[in-house]
């Protein structure tokens, strides 16, 4: 288990380029299974979860080549579906949440797919009902082995249909879309997720020959086609990294420029950080955050305390609530953080309280942060990262703290943030990987 040693209290300065979007990468990589032709994907982040998924596809028989850093070429012309029954597949897939998105493409091309209960962050219940209910509506026959926690779905033929998703699941929508593009007839998906990463998936599939309309809305219409061709695709910058860097700049009183952010794809993320009092300027497609001695949380019109909550897109991403919570620690004013989707995601706040933050954990879903307004600096602490987003939130807190902090289990951070220590060291951070 690796660790970071962080000597905090330093102001950072410079430019940083966000990595390619992790959540988009997982969808796009799985979509390469839909064709026997080459698919070139650019701006792929070099992170554990993405690399594990690429290795999983290679074990399935997908030809994988890396002509240059950040670019991977996939060719799924010799996939071996029997690998799904192997112990090696069970071991690898069960460690990776994103592995569930191979089900839709495999069902579409090979009429059968299997997956063990996938891993990922331990942030609460993350059910897969939406995935399999949608695939069943397309004609799949679903089985679940309660003893082995193994999911299997088969179909003689996939047929288009109307469906209303029980939740706007991003990965669920992606899985269903990838199956529906090769189904016969027309599929209509209502209450579909519409995150930018899902939009990117649909646009790539259309370039491959799919017929998907309504992209960017919660009503998708898919006219099935017989086969798809290859294409070239470039990933968006990771919006979660961009939000993390905005919070980092505020907490450490740093002057940071975040390069090439694709601002129009960020939704209300900049506005939420603006409500926390974080100032920034848009320079072309770069976000410049000046050093701030003080930042003040807005209130609602009637003077009541600001609340920030997650919601399906275009609402605020649940992956950024942990980061927004940390940014509020040194603000002037108070804010209620309401994590609606996952009941265990706020359980890292005890470590922040030990560092000196004034936080009241109201219940598993809500925490009130009473800003310190820089009257006190956070204290250094030895702690363990419980998941990706809490891990980077703790890293931001440690970089702003007085003294030397230790963060253990940094493999959790490495799952979602590419060489985060090296990139922050270039800004002036004092981080040592132990």
Secondary structure, 3 states (H helix, E strand, C coil): CCEEEEECCCCCEEEEECCECHHHHHHHHHHHHHCCCEEEEECCCCCHHHHHHHHHHHHHCCEEEEEECCEEEEECCCCCHHHHHCHHHHHHHCCCHHHHHHHHHHHHHHCEEEEECCCCCCCCCCCCHHHHHHHHHCCCEEEEECCCCEEEEECCCCECCEEECCCCCHHHHHHHHHHHCCCECEEEEECCCCCHHHHHHHHHHHHCCCEEECCCCCEEEEECCCCCCCEEEECCECHHHHHHHHHHHHHCCCEEEEECCCHHHCCCHHHHHHHCCCCCEEECCEEEECCCCCCECCCCCCCCCEEEEECCCCCECHHHHHHHHHHHHHCECEEEEECCCCCCCCCCHHHHHHCCCCEEEEECCEEEEECCCCCCCCECCEEECCCHHHHHHHHHHHHHCECEEEEECCHHHHCCCCCHHHHHHCCCCEEEEC
